[in-house]
Amino acid sequence: MPGVIIGAIRGKPEEEDTASGAVQDSIPRLTYKEQKVLKSMYESFSLNLNDKQGYVQLSTTLRDPYLTAQITLKAQKLLQQYLTEFKLQKVRANLEFVESSYQEARANFEAKQEELARFRDANVNLTSAMARTREEKLQSEYTLLLGVYTELANQKEQAKIAVTETTPILTVIEPVVVPVEKSEPARARMLIIYTFLGLIVGIAWVLVVPYVKEGYNKVRKENEIK
């Protein structure tokens, strides 16, 4: 969210100077105006997690209803993307490791397969014990690499299945809509609250203030007599 909001504030970023080899700083540097905008944006967001029913409620409160819907929709997409990446981080790392090992095992296996084939072509009629020993050694290495290659191929398929199974299925229960009614301020509630407070203040003024004045006047008279 910070990167998206900052990009919206700053507009299209300028192209980096590739000739000088300048590398953009990974730490965001915000101006005072950008910090105020971000703070205001964060205060407008509300994220509630319901563990029992397993859903997340995201809402935004701003003055402009259309802008509110746009920002909420963008936040929803970013949240879905973050949840998916978070769930798949471990299984994807495992898949990348298995695929790297699989490619290496495949290259070793194919190289050994070609070496064994070239040896057999060059020694059609094996007559010496040295040649037979050499063939047996190549055959053993070939069988070993074949087993490793086959096992990694199975692990690769299992890792792909794990990625598919781990990918979360996120369903939008209530889609983002442009609000047509104000959520705040709640004028009816404010009217009731202020009316109630007014009654309390009025009753206190009628009942309490006369006694306070009477007590004050009594104390003052006693002081004057003394």
N, C-alpha and C positions, 0 to 999 in steps of 0.2 A: 504493500500500500504506500509506504513513504516514497518509493521510487516513482510510482505512477503519479502521485500527487505532485511531487517535485517537477516531474516532466511536464505536467499540465500547466504548472505555474511558469516555468522557464521557457516553454515552447520548444521548438526544434533545436536540439543541441548542435553546436558548431562542430565541424569536422576536425579531427585531431591532426596534428602536424606529424605525419608519418616519417618525413625526412629527418626530423630531429630526434625521432625515436621517443617522443613524449608518451608516457603511459598515464592514463587517467587514474587519479587517486580513487581507490576503492572505498575510502571513508567519505560519506557524504558531508559536504560543507554547506550549511544553510545560512541564508541571510536572516536578519531580524524579522523581516516581513514574511519570509517563508516559514520560520518557526512559529509565528503567530497563526498563520493559515493552518499549519499542521496541527497545532494545539486545538484550534477551533474544530478542525475536522475530526480529531480523535474524540473530542467531547461530544460530538454529534452522533457517534456510533454507539450501538448497544448490541452486545453479543451474549446470549443466554444459552447455556448448555443444559439439556434435560437428560440426565444419565438413565433414568428409569425407562423412559419411552424412546430414548436414542435419537434425539433430533437436536438441531442447533437453530436458534432463532436469531436472525440478524435484522436489525432495523436502523434507520437513519432519520434524524430529525433536523431539518433545515427549513429556511423560509420559502425557498422556491420548490414547489412540488415536483416539477419535471427534473430539476437538478437532483433532488432527493432520490428519485427513482433511478436516474442514471448512475449515481454514485453507489447506491445499494446493489444494483445489478453488477457493477464492476467489482465491488467487494465480494459479492457472492461467487463470481467466477474465480477470483484470486483465492478465496477460501477453499473452494473445491479443488483447485490446482494444488494448493499447499497440502491439503489432506491426502490427495492421491500420491504426491511425491513423497510425503512422510511415510505412508504405508508401504510404498514400493522401494524405498531407499535400500533396505537390506537385501531383498530378493534380487533387485537389479544389480547390486554390487556382486552378489554371488553368481548371477548369470554372466556378467562380464568376465569374472575370473574363470569360470568354467569354459566359456567360449575361447578365451585366450589360451588356456591349457589344451583345449581341443584342437585348435589350429596348430599349435606346436607339436602335439602328438601326431596329428595327421601328416605334417611335413616330415617328421622323423620316420613314420611308417612307410610313406611313399618312397622316401629316399632308400630305406632298407629294402623295400620291395624291388626297386630298380637294381640295387646292388646285387641282390640274390639272383635276379633274372640275368644280369650280365655275366655273373660267374657261371651259371649253368649253360649259357650259350657258349661261353669260352671253354667249357669243360664238358662236352657232350658225353664222351666216354671216360668216366672216372676210373682211372687205373691205380693211382697212387693213394696211399693212406693219408698223405698230407692234404690232397684235394678233397677226399671224403670228410676229413676232420674240418676243413674249412667250410664245406657245404653245411655240415651239421651245426657249426657255430652260427653261420648266417641264418640257418633255418630257426635256431633257438631264439636269436635276436628278433627275427621276423615275427615269430609266434608271440613273444613277449610284447613287442610294440603293437601287434594286432590286438592283444587283449587290453592294453592300456587305451588304445584308440577306440575300441568298442565300448569300454566302460565310460569313457568321457563322452562319447556320443549319447549314451543313455542318460548320463547326468545332465547333459545339455538339454535334452528333451524334458527331463523332470524339472529343470530350472525354468524353462519356458512355461510349463504348466503351473509352476508355483507363482510366477508373475501374473498369469491370467487369474488364478484363484485368489491372489492377494489383492488384486485391483479392486478398490471399493466401488460399490454401486451407489451413487449419490442421487437421491430422488428429491426434486423440489416439491414440497407439499403445497406451499403457497407462493406462487410466482410473484415477482416484483411488479407492482402496478403504480401508476401515478395517483397519488392520493387526491381525493376530491373534497375531503373534510379536514379541518385542522385538528391535530391531536392535542395541541397546546396553544394557548392556555385553555383549561377546562372552565369555561365561563359559568356554567351552571353550578359547578362545585365551588368556585370562588364566590359566587353570589350567596350560596348557602352559608359558607364559612364566615364571610364578612357580616352577613345578617345576624348570625349567631353571636359573633364577637360584639356587634353593635348592641344587641340585647343585653349581653352581659355587662358591657360598659355602661349602658343606660341604667340598668338596675342598680349597679354599684354606685353610680352618680346620685341616684335618687335616695337610696337607702343609707349609704355609707358617708357620703360627703356631709350631710347635715350633722351627723353625730361627730364627725371630725371637727367641723366648725364650732359646734357647741362646746366640745372639749377644749378647743383652742381658746375660745372666748372666756371660758371659765378659768383656765389657767392664767390668762392675761389679767383678769380682774383680781384674782388672788394676789398676783405679783404687784398690782397697783396698790392694793390695800396695805400690803406689807411695806 
